[in-house]
Amino acid sequence: MLEKKEDNSRQTDCRANDALNLKSAKRKDRLSKGVLKLIIVSALCVSLSTFISSRQLESNVFSSSRKLLPQAQEKHGIERNLVTVLPDGECEWKEGIIERKLVTALPGGGCKWVAGKDVNQDPDFELFSTAIVAFPGAGKRIAFLQLEALTELTTRDDFYPPSNITRYAFFKTQYPHHEGIWSWGDKCSQSVYLLTNPRMALVTYLFILNEIHYATDFMTAYSHLNRVFTIRTPIEDWEIWRKERALAEIHWWSWHIDFWMEGGLYRDIFTHELTTPEHFRRLMDPSIYTQAELGVWQSQLTDVQPTYDPHCNGVDMPDCSPTAIASYERMMDPSTGPKEVAKFTSVIEGKAGIDFVENEVRQCAWEQIVIEKGSGRRDTRDREGPPLRDYAFTQEQEELIMGELKRLRDKYSASEWSSNTVAVDLVGYMEEYIEAYRDNPDVMYPY
């Protein structure tokens, strides 16, 4: 495949834009703008207002990397409408092909890579789809690559330009984080949750923002996808973001887990108390409301009754609570990786429209993705830049991280969760993160 190359002058301009964007973020206390801008720009460029208006009114930053092939080449791939930015600042859509290389068994043992395929698009074809859920920057790529390799079926981002392909075996999402959007309607029948140590998750989240030049609309984000999983953020930029956003995003990290574990129950991000649909909508757009304003509104609420996200009431998804939970760190560890992947496969295998490769090939598939990197697709290990240990949190932030880890551990250790196997696994992961930090306060996972 051919990678888009940036010339030196563009790199210089982009670097300057990054600095301006960070300063703007500091002044306005925001990382993403309202979706109204996204809708307007989308409509002007490609008359996609009908498609966009059917989605949730939330902003999104794209975290996936795609490679385009020249149209003249004959390749087995997946056609997509992808956006390109023209020299005069306008935009257009062009057909691209995404080559997915997935694993299949060899007659004499071992495995090889083959082109992935879409599921049957016939609406009468019975298909059981799964949402792969995680905090932004939390390693979803490794999880969906594993599932793609084991099924030879493809995955879609939670936000993606329209195409003639609408049904997928897997959808990856960050919803309800302000970088995510529920775009798959009622196509998913269950969710699985991927955890990452918050110290790593928050840092890699910023890496992605930096790589797409802090894009606030999807056209800009797509124009920089060739940078994704290549660059670690400069330390001076990390320090600005850490000061302005880290404390809030630590709360977002734990709140995100609560939302899915409790089946879409509305809670305040900062107090974890029950909240109303109106206040929940405010929480979803930090570009408009400050933390202080949000705190005042929450404090004024009285007699709040439990309310669940309308997507989780059985209309779009029977139950938003994850059927399995796994950790990125364990999925990457050679001693635990294949068993960790099996937590996801155990709740997907045997479902309608999904066929897995043979058991004896699954170790090979894991090795090809994690050890050999046979998929040909970048992940966080490909980034170059300062050592991870240099992305340090302040003492206040470290204390908040530890406090949230303990809060989640204690909450899901309670008797009402004792029969929930996902909760039991979650408690174990929280213990691992707590112990890792106790053993080495400077820990930053190497994967």
C-alpha positions in Angstrom: 0.0 0.0 0.0 1.0 3.5 -0.6 1.4 5.9 2.3 0.7 9.6 1.9 3.9 11.6 2.5 4.1 15.1 3.9 6.7 17.5 2.7 8.9 19.4 5.2 7.1 22.7 4.8 3.8 21.1 5.6 5.3 19.5 8.7 6.5 22.9 9.8 3.1 24.5 9.3 1.4 21.6 11.1 3.8 21.9 14.1 3.0 25.6 14.3 -0.7 24.9 14.1 -0.4 22.4 17.0 1.1 25.0 19.2 -1.7 27.4 18.3 -4.3 24.8 18.9 -3.0 24.0 22.3 -2.9 27.6 23.3 -6.5 27.9 22.1 -7.5 24.9 24.2 -5.9 26.5 27.3 -7.9 29.7 26.7 -11.2 28.1 26.0 -11.0 25.0 28.2 -11.9 22.7 25.5 -10.5 19.9 23.3 -13.4 19.5 20.9 -16.0 21.8 19.5 -19.7 21.2 19.3 -21.0 18.9 16.7 -22.9 21.8 15.0 -19.7 22.8 13.3 -19.1 19.3 12.2 -22.7 19.2 10.7 -22.3 22.5 8.9 -18.9 21.7 7.4 -20.0 18.2 6.4 -23.1 19.6 4.6 -21.1 22.2 2.8 -18.5 19.7 1.5 -20.6 16.7 0.6 -24.2 17.3 1.3 -24.2 14.8 4.1 -26.5 16.6 6.5 -29.1 13.8 6.3 -26.5 11.2 7.4 -25.0 13.4 10.1 -28.3 14.6 11.6 -29.3 11.0 12.2 -26.4 10.6 14.6 -26.1 11.7 18.2 -25.2 15.3 18.6 -21.8 14.7 20.0 -18.2 15.6 18.8 -15.7 13.0 17.8 -12.0 12.7 17.3 -11.0 9.8 15.1 -8.4 7.3 16.4 -8.1 4.9 13.5 -5.4 4.7 10.8 -6.2 3.8 7.3 -4.1 3.5 4.1 -5.4 4.4 0.7 -4.5 2.6 -2.5 -4.5 4.2 -6.0 -7.9 3.5 -7.6 -6.2 2.1 -10.7 -4.8 -0.8 -8.8 -6.8 -4.0 -8.6 -6.9 -5.0 -5.0 -9.2 -7.1 -2.9 -10.3 -4.7 -0.2 -13.1 -2.7 1.2 -14.3 0.4 -0.7 -15.0 3.4 1.5 -15.8 7.0 0.8 -12.9 8.9 2.4 -12.4 12.6 2.7 -9.4 14.5 1.3 -8.6 18.2 1.8 -8.0 20.2 -1.4 -5.2 22.9 -1.7 -7.8 25.7 -1.7 -9.2 24.5 1.6 -12.3 22.9 0.2 -12.9 19.2 0.6 -14.0 16.3 -1.5 -14.8 12.6 -1.1 -12.9 9.9 -3.0 -13.1 6.2 -3.2 -10.4 4.4 -1.2 -9.6 0.7 -0.5 -8.6 -0.5 2.9 -6.6 -3.7 2.8 -7.4 -5.9 5.8 -5.0 -8.8 6.2 -6.4 -11.5 8.5 -5.3 -14.9 9.6 -6.3 -18.3 8.2 -5.0 -21.8 9.0 -2.4 -23.6 6.8 -3.0 -27.4 6.2 0.3 -28.3 7.7 -0.1 -26.1 10.8 0.6 -22.5 11.4 -1.3 -19.6 9.8 -1.1 -17.1 7.0 -2.7 -13.8 6.2 -5.6 -13.3 3.9 -7.8 -10.3 2.8 -10.6 -9.6 5.2 -14.2 -9.5 4.1 -17.5 -7.8 5.0 -20.4 -9.7 6.4 -23.4 -10.4 4.2 -25.2 -7.0 3.7 -28.6 -8.6 3.1 -30.9 -7.3 5.8 -32.5 -10.7 6.1 -29.1 -12.3 6.9 -29.0 -13.0 10.6 -26.0 -11.3 12.2 -24.9 -10.9 15.8 -22.7 -7.8 16.1 -20.6 -6.7 19.1 -19.6 -3.2 20.3 -15.9 -3.1 21.4 -15.9 -0.3 24.0 -13.0 1.5 25.6 -11.8 4.9 26.7 -10.1 7.0 24.0 -6.5 5.8 23.3 -7.1 2.6 25.3 -5.9 0.0 22.9 -9.0 -0.9 21.0 -6.9 -1.5 17.9 -5.2 -4.6 19.4 -8.6 -6.0 20.5 -10.4 -5.6 17.2 -7.4 -6.8 15.2 -7.5 -10.0 17.3 -11.2 -10.5 16.6 -10.8 -9.6 12.9 -8.0 -12.2 12.6 -10.0 -14.9 14.3 -13.2 -14.3 12.2 -11.8 -12.8 9.0 -14.5 -10.1 9.4 -14.0 -6.4 9.6 -14.6 -3.7 12.2 -16.1 -0.2 11.9 -15.3 2.9 13.9 -18.1 4.5 15.9 -18.1 7.4 13.5 -17.3 6.9 9.9 -18.2 8.4 6.5 -21.2 6.8 4.8 -20.7 3.9 2.4 -22.7 1.0 0.9 -21.3 -1.2 3.8 -23.5 -0.7 6.9 -23.4 -4.1 8.6 -20.3 -5.2 10.5 -19.4 -8.0 12.9 -17.7 -5.5 15.2 -18.1 -1.8 16.0 -15.5 0.0 18.1 -16.6 2.9 20.2 -15.7 5.5 22.9 -19.3 6.4 23.7 -20.4 8.2 25.9 -17.0 10.0 26.2 -17.1 13.3 24.4 -14.9 11.9 21.7 -17.4 9.2 20.9 -20.8 8.8 19.3 -23.4 6.1 19.1 -23.6 5.7 15.4 -24.5 2.0 14.9 -28.2 2.3 15.9 -29.6 -1.0 16.9 -27.0 -3.1 15.0 -25.1 -4.3 18.1 -26.5 -7.0 20.3 -23.9 -6.8 23.1 -20.8 -5.0 24.3 -17.4 -6.0 25.5 -15.1 -3.7 27.4 -11.3 -3.2 27.0 -9.5 -1.7 30.0 -6.1 0.1 30.0 -4.2 1.5 33.0 -5.4 5.1 33.3 -1.8 6.4 33.3 -1.3 4.9 29.9 -4.8 5.5 28.6 -4.7 9.3 29.2 -1.2 9.7 27.7 -2.0 7.7 24.5 -5.3 9.7 24.2 -3.2 12.9 24.0 -0.9 11.2 21.5 -3.8 10.7 19.1 -5.0 14.2 19.5 -1.5 15.5 18.7 -1.2 13.2 15.7 -4.4 14.6 14.1 -3.4 18.1 15.0 -6.1 18.5 17.6 -8.7 18.3 14.9 -12.2 19.5 15.8 -13.9 18.2 12.6 -13.7 14.9 10.9 -12.3 16.2 7.6 -9.2 17.6 9.3 -8.9 14.4 11.3 -9.0 12.2 8.2 -6.4 14.3 6.4 -3.9 13.5 9.1 -4.6 9.8 9.5 -1.2 8.9 8.0 0.3 10.4 11.2 -1.7 8.2 13.7 0.4 5.8 15.8 3.7 7.5 14.7 4.5 10.3 17.1 4.6 10.9 20.8 3.5 14.3 21.9 6.3 16.8 22.8 6.7 17.0 26.6 5.9 20.7 26.7 2.6 20.0 25.0 1.9 17.2 27.4 2.5 19.6 30.3 -0.1 22.1 28.9 -2.7 19.4 28.4 -2.0 17.9 31.8 -2.6 21.2 33.5 -5.8 22.0 31.6 -7.5 18.6 31.1 -5.9 15.7 33.0 -7.9 16.0 36.2 -11.2 16.0 34.3 -10.2 13.1 32.1 -9.2 11.0 35.1 -12.9 11.4 36.2 -14.0 10.6 32.6 -12.0 7.4 32.6 -13.7 5.9 35.7 -17.1 7.4 34.8 -16.9 5.7 31.5 -16.4 2.3 33.2 -19.4 3.0 35.5 -21.6 3.9 32.6 -21.2 0.6 30.9 -21.0 -1.6 34.0 -24.3 -0.2 35.2 -26.0 -0.6 31.8 -26.1 3.0 30.8 -27.1 4.5 34.1 -26.8 8.3 34.1 -24.3 9.6 36.7 -22.4 12.8 37.2 -18.8 12.6 36.1 -17.2 14.3 39.1 -19.4 13.2 42.0 -20.6 9.9 40.6 -24.1 10.7 41.9 -27.2 10.0 39.9 -28.0 12.8 37.4 -30.7 13.8 35.0 -30.8 13.4 31.2 -30.6 17.2 30.9 -27.4 17.4 33.0 -26.0 14.3 31.2 -26.2 16.2 27.9 -24.3 19.0 29.4 -21.6 16.6 30.6 -21.2 15.3 27.0 -19.9 18.6 25.7 -17.1 20.0 27.8 -16.4 22.6 25.1 -19.5 24.6 26.2 -19.6 24.2 30.0 -16.8 24.5 32.6 -16.3 22.0 35.4 -17.4 24.7 37.9 -20.7 25.3 36.0 -21.3 21.6 35.8 -20.7 21.2 39.5 -23.2 23.9 40.4 -25.9 22.4 38.3 -25.3 18.9 39.8 -25.4 20.3 43.3 -28.8 21.9 42.7 -30.4 18.6 41.7 -32.8 17.0 44.2 -34.7 13.7 44.3 -32.9 12.4 41.2 -34.4 9.1 40.0 -32.3 6.4 38.2 -32.4 7.1 34.5 -30.8 5.0 31.7 -29.4 6.0 28.4 -32.2 5.5 25.8 -29.8 3.5 23.7 -29.7 1.0 26.5 -33.4 0.5 27.1 -33.7 -2.5 24.9 -34.5 -0.5 21.7 -30.9 -0.2 20.4 -29.2 -2.7 22.6 -30.8 -5.3 24.8 -28.4 -4.6 27.7 -25.5 -2.2 27.6 -23.7 -4.0 30.4 -20.6 -5.7 28.9 -20.7 -9.4 28.6 -16.9 -9.6 29.0 -14.1 -7.4 30.1 -10.4 -7.7 29.3 -7.2 -5.6 29.9 -5.0 -4.3 27.2 -1.9 -5.1 29.3 -2.8 -8.7 29.6 -3.8 -9.0 26.0 -0.3 -7.8 25.0 1.5 -10.0 27.5 2.9 -13.3 26.0 2.1 -15.2 29.2 -1.6 -14.1 29.2 -2.4 -12.7 25.7 -4.3 -15.6 24.1 -6.3 -16.4 27.2 -7.2 -12.7 27.5 -8.4 -12.6 23.9 -10.5 -15.7 24.7 -12.6 -13.7 27.2 -14.0 -11.8 24.2 -14.2 -14.8 21.9 -16.1 -16.8 24.5 -19.1 -14.4 24.3 -19.0 -14.1 20.5 -18.3 -17.5 19.2 -21.3 -19.4 18.1 -23.4 -16.3 17.5 -25.3 -15.8 14.2 -23.2 -14.9 11.2 -19.8 -15.3 13.0 -17.4 -18.1 12.4 -14.0 -18.4 14.2 -10.9 -20.1 13.0 -9.9 -23.4 14.6 -8.7 -23.4 18.2 -5.3 -24.7 17.2 -4.7 -21.6 15.1 -5.6 -19.0 17.7 -2.1 -18.9 19.4 -0.6 -18.4 15.9 -3.0 -15.6 15.3 -2.1 -13.8 18.5 1.6 -14.1 17.8 1.2 -12.8 14.2 -0.6 -9.7 15.5 1.4 -8.9 18.7 4.8 -10.5 18.1 5.3 -10.5 14.3 3.0 -7.5 13.7 1.8 -9.3 10.6 -1.3 -7.2 10.1 0.9 -4.4 8.7 -1.0 -1.9 10.7 0.6 0.5 13.2 -0.2 0.5 16.9 1.0 2.5 19.9 4.4 0.7 19.9 5.3 2.3 16.6 5.3 5.8 18.0 8.6 7.6 18.3 9.4 10.4 20.7 10.3 11.0 24.4 10.4 8.0 26.8 7.0 7.2 28.3 8.4 7.8 31.8 8.7 11.4 30.9 5.0 11.8 30.7 4.5 12.2 34.4 1.4 13.2 36.3 1.4 15.7 39.2 1.0 14.5 42.8 -2.6 15.7 42.9 -3.4 13.7 39.7 -1.6 10.6 40.9 -3.7 10.7 44.1 -6.9 11.1 42.1 -5.9 8.2 39.9 -5.3 6.0 42.9 -8.5 7.2 44.5 -10.6 6.2 41.4 -8.9 2.8 41.1 -9.8 2.1 44.8 -13.3 3.5 44.4 -14.0 1.2 41.4 -12.4 -1.8 43.3 -14.5 -1.2 46.3 -17.8 -0.5 44.5 -17.7 -3.7 42.4 -16.5 -5.8 45.3 -19.8 -5.1 47.1 -22.2 -8.1 47.6 -24.7 -7.0 44.9 -21.9 -7.5 42.3 -20.6 -10.8 43.7 -22.4 -13.0 41.1 -21.4 -10.8 38.2 -18.3 -12.4 36.6 -17.5 -9.2 34.7 -17.4 -7.2 38.0 -15.2 -9.9 39.5 -12.8 -9.5 36.6 -12.9 -5.7 36.9 -12.0 -5.8 40.6 -9.0 -8.0 39.7 -7.8 -5.5 37.1 -8.1 -2.7 39.6 -6.0 -4.6 42.1 -3.4 -5.2 39.4 -3.2 -1.5 38.6 -3.0 -0.5 42.3 -0.3 -3.1 43.0 1.7 -2.1 39.9 1.8 1.5 41.1 2.7 0.5 44.7 5.6 -1.5 43.4 6.8 1.2 41.1 5.3 4.7 41.3 6.9 5.5 38.0 5.3 2.6 36.2 4.3 3.1 32.6 3.3 -0.1 30.8 5.7 -1.0 28.0 3.1 -2.2 25.5 
